[in-house]
Amino acid sequence: MPYDLLLVGGRVIDPDGGRDGAADVAVAGGRIAAVGADLPRAAAREVVDVTGRLVTPGLVDLHTHVFPGATYWGIDPGPAAWCSGVTTWVDAGSAGAYGIDALRAAIRGHRVRVPVLLNISAVGLTGLTGESRDLAACDTDLAITTITANRDVVYGVKARIDANTVGANGLEPLRRAITVARACEVPVMVHVGVAPPTVAELLPLLGAGDIVTHCASGIALGRGGLDPALRRAYDAGVLFDIGHGSGGFAYDVLEAQLAAGMPPHVVSTDLHARSLHGPAFDLPTTMAKLLAVGLPLGQVVAAATCAPARALGLPAGTGTLAVGAPADLAVFAVERGGFPLADAHGQVRSAPMRLRNEATYVAGRLLPPSLPAPPPPWVPLTAAQRAALADRDRAVRALLTVPLVPPGGLAEQFPRA
């Protein structure tokens, strides 16, 4: 079989296939054709030497918000995707029943894959918060009908359960989300934050396969991070997802959970308009924060590939390099040293390594460079963030406002007669 693309010489980590070692990866027809040692280069139309690099399945970010222009939180995934290795961006509740058709239209414009969690509130995340204060918007029949009509994109239900979002309604929006999830046989993802309700009150409602995002939240769990309800939920099969975001991750809480034998099942960014420029930045940076607290690289890669794919029952081949899977691939330079990284509250730990993306492929096609849009005016930024964005803009302008090559790098395209 002729290969369209052959990546040679890299270290391949594919936790789903139990692989961690030197191997070549071949692509044909947009799918993985072979993974193994010394695959024939002559059979490939394009050979890319990735010696000294790490090759993984395209990363799967279980918690993002990629509905820009229609929500408070939404971002365009393209400018982050091409230089982060994330090929599957789960939109976690940006749209409810009222907005699902518009979200579908937005997804068609994205080059990456975007599975969806339907917000239990039909109004979705058009505003900063408060979408579940009106229970009329948390219509279970409407949500079930919406999921049934959109099975090709909807893989679960999302509920934000904190004091600001639910107001006086307490746990009722979560109970309705669970009713919808059970009727449609999909998991529910629950955001935890400012009480009430408390984590101890909401976790007993969840079942095996449901997901608690912001599982290491210093806001929801305080400084101890070890409410007994966490252990009971963890042992019952509730999945713990980091969901970093702009306020959902604290090192001390995660470290307490690790010491108690409760490592997170999934690492995700909760990447949105208020976390894109920090403190989350992107999925490789968030992964490095797990390395900083001592988790091994293979476990962290699994938490960003096959684990989120399994959590939502995403289409076969997501988060894996199995032969026949879609050829979603990420290539990273592995930089070693001490890299200080902050959580959402300014606590700093040092990562022993970081992954710097060098190429991202979706269905065997290299994602092209894409420049980010400026942050929307409602996003709060520090003076340092504003200065850094201005420096970046100047650097990009400097690159693009000089001739690409000197005269000697040109050829006469249309010779004189």
ChimeraX attribute file (.defattr): number of C-alpha atoms within 10 A of each C-alpha:
attribute: neighborCount
match mode: 1-to-1
recipient: residues
	/A:1	7
	/A:2	15
	/A:3	22
	/A:4	19
	/A:5	24
	/A:6	28
	/A:7	23
	/A:8	25
	/A:9	20
	/A:10	22
	/A:11	21
	/A:12	22
	/A:13	23
	/A:14	22
	/A:15	22
	/A:16	17
	/A:17	12
	/A:18	9
	/A:19	17
	/A:20	15
	/A:21	15
	/A:22	20
	/A:23	22
	/A:24	25
	/A:25	26
	/A:26	29
	/A:27	28
	/A:28	21
	/A:29	15
	/A:30	19
	/A:31	21
	/A:32	26
	/A:33	23
	/A:34	19
	/A:35	21
	/A:36	14
	/A:37	13
	/A:38	12
	/A:39	17
	/A:40	13
	/A:41	18
	/A:42	11
	/A:43	15
	/A:44	19
	/A:45	12
	/A:46	15
	/A:47	16
	/A:48	15
	/A:49	13
	/A:50	19
	/A:51	16
	/A:52	13
	/A:53	22
	/A:54	23
	/A:55	32
	/A:56	27
	/A:57	33
	/A:58	29
	/A:59	31
	/A:60	29
	/A:61	28
	/A:62	32
	/A:63	29
	/A:64	26
	/A:65	27
	/A:66	29
	/A:67	27
	/A:68	19
	/A:69	13
	/A:70	19
	/A:71	20
	/A:72	21
	/A:73	25
	/A:74	22
	/A:75	25
	/A:76	20
	/A:77	26
	/A:78	22
	/A:79	16
	/A:80	20
	/A:81	27
	/A:82	25
	/A:83	22
	/A:84	25
	/A:85	31
	/A:86	30
	/A:87	30
	/A:88	27
	/A:89	23
	/A:90	27
	/A:91	28
	/A:92	28
	/A:93	27
	/A:94	29
	/A:95	29
	/A:96	28
	/A:97	22
	/A:98	17
	/A:99	20
	/A:100	24
	/A:101	14
	/A:102	12
	/A:103	20
	/A:104	17
	/A:105	11
	/A:106	17
	/A:107	20
	/A:108	11
	/A:109	10
	/A:110	13
	/A:111	16
	/A:112	21
	/A:113	20
	/A:114	26
	/A:115	22
	/A:116	32
	/A:117	28
	/A:118	33
	/A:119	31
	/A:120	34
	/A:121	33
	/A:122	25
	/A:123	22
	/A:124	27
	/A:125	25
	/A:126	20
	/A:127	13
	/A:128	12
	/A:129	16
	/A:130	19
	/A:131	26
	/A:132	29
	/A:133	19
	/A:134	16
	/A:135	16
	/A:136	10
	/A:137	20
	/A:138	26
	/A:139	17
	/A:140	22
	/A:141	12
	/A:142	18
	/A:143	27
	/A:144	22
	/A:145	13
	/A:146	19
	/A:147	24
	/A:148	13
	/A:149	11
	/A:150	16
	/A:151	12
	/A:152	11
	/A:153	19
	/A:154	22
	/A:155	25
	/A:156	29
	/A:157	31
	/A:158	29
	/A:159	30
	/A:160	25
	/A:161	27
	/A:162	24
	/A:163	20
	/A:164	18
	/A:165	21
	/A:166	24
	/A:167	17
	/A:168	14
	/A:169	17
	/A:170	21
	/A:171	19
	/A:172	15
	/A:173	26
	/A:174	27
	/A:175	17
	/A:176	20
	/A:177	29
	/A:178	27
	/A:179	18
	/A:180	25
	/A:181	25
	/A:182	15
	/A:183	13
	/A:184	18
	/A:185	12
	/A:186	21
	/A:187	26
	/A:188	29
	/A:189	33
	/A:190	26
	/A:191	23
	/A:192	27
	/A:193	25
	/A:194	17
	/A:195	16
	/A:196	20
	/A:197	20
	/A:198	18
	/A:199	23
	/A:200	16
	/A:201	13
	/A:202	19
	/A:203	20
	/A:204	14
	/A:205	13
	/A:206	22
	/A:207	17
	/A:208	13
	/A:209	18
	/A:210	25
	/A:211	26
	/A:212	26
	/A:213	29
	/A:214	29
	/A:215	33
	/A:216	30
	/A:217	28
	/A:218	24
	/A:219	20
	/A:220	24
	/A:221	23
	/A:222	14
	/A:223	14
	/A:224	13
	/A:225	21
	/A:226	17
	/A:227	13
	/A:228	10
	/A:229	15
	/A:230	22
	/A:231	15
	/A:232	14
	/A:233	21
	/A:234	20
	/A:235	12
	/A:236	14
	/A:237	14
	/A:238	23
	/A:239	24
	/A:240	24
	/A:241	27
	/A:242	29
	/A:243	28
	/A:244	29
	/A:245	28
	/A:246	22
	/A:247	21
	/A:248	25
	/A:249	28
	/A:250	27
	/A:251	24
	/A:252	19
	/A:253	21
	/A:254	24
	/A:255	19
	/A:256	17
	/A:257	21
	/A:258	15
	/A:259	10
	/A:260	11
	/A:261	11
	/A:262	17
	/A:263	21
	/A:264	21
	/A:265	21
	/A:266	29
	/A:267	32
	/A:268	29
	/A:269	30
	/A:270	32
	/A:271	32
	/A:272	26
	/A:273	25
	/A:274	24
	/A:275	20
	/A:276	18
	/A:277	19
	/A:278	18
	/A:279	23
	/A:280	30
	/A:281	21
	/A:282	26
	/A:283	25
	/A:284	25
	/A:285	19
	/A:286	27
	/A:287	24
	/A:288	24
	/A:289	28
	/A:290	23
	/A:291	20
	/A:292	22
	/A:293	17
	/A:294	13
	/A:295	15
	/A:296	11
	/A:297	16
	/A:298	14
	/A:299	17
	/A:300	23
	/A:301	23
	/A:302	25
	/A:303	26
	/A:304	26
	/A:305	28
	/A:306	25
	/A:307	24
	/A:308	27
	/A:309	25
	/A:310	14
	/A:311	19
	/A:312	23
	/A:313	14
	/A:314	18
	/A:315	14
	/A:316	13
	/A:317	20
	/A:318	27
	/A:319	33
	/A:320	27
	/A:321	31
	/A:322	20
	/A:323	17
	/A:324	17
	/A:325	20
	/A:326	27
	/A:327	30
	/A:328	31
	/A:329	28
	/A:330	24
	/A:331	26
	/A:332	24
	/A:333	17
	/A:334	13
	/A:335	13
	/A:336	11
	/A:337	10
	/A:338	13
	/A:339	16
	/A:340	14
	/A:341	18
	/A:342	18
	/A:343	23
	/A:344	21
	/A:345	15
	/A:346	11
	/A:347	12
	/A:348	16
	/A:349	19
	/A:350	16
	/A:351	21
	/A:352	17
	/A:353	17
	/A:354	23
	/A:355	20
	/A:356	18
	/A:357	21
	/A:358	16
	/A:359	20
	/A:360	27
	/A:361	24
	/A:362	23
	/A:363	20
	/A:364	21
	/A:365	15
	/A:366	14
	/A:367	20
	/A:368	15
	/A:369	13
	/A:370	13
	/A:371	12
	/A:372	13
	/A:373	9
	/A:374	10
	/A:375	16
	/A:376	15
	/A:377	7
	/A:378	11
	/A:379	12
	/A:380	12
	/A:381	14
	/A:382	8
	/A:383	9
	/A:384	9
	/A:385	13
	/A:386	14
	/A:387	12
	/A:388	13
	/A:389	15
	/A:390	13
	/A:391	12
	/A:392	12
	/A:393	15
	/A:394	12
	/A:395	11
	/A:396	12
	/A:397	11
	/A:398	10
	/A:399	11
	/A:400	10
	/A:401	8
	/A:402	9
	/A:403	8
	/A:404	10
	/A:405	8
	/A:406	8
	/A:407	8
	/A:408	6
	/A:409	7
	/A:410	9
	/A:411	8
	/A:412	6
	/A:413	6
	/A:414	6
	/A:415	6
	/A:416	5
	/A:417	3
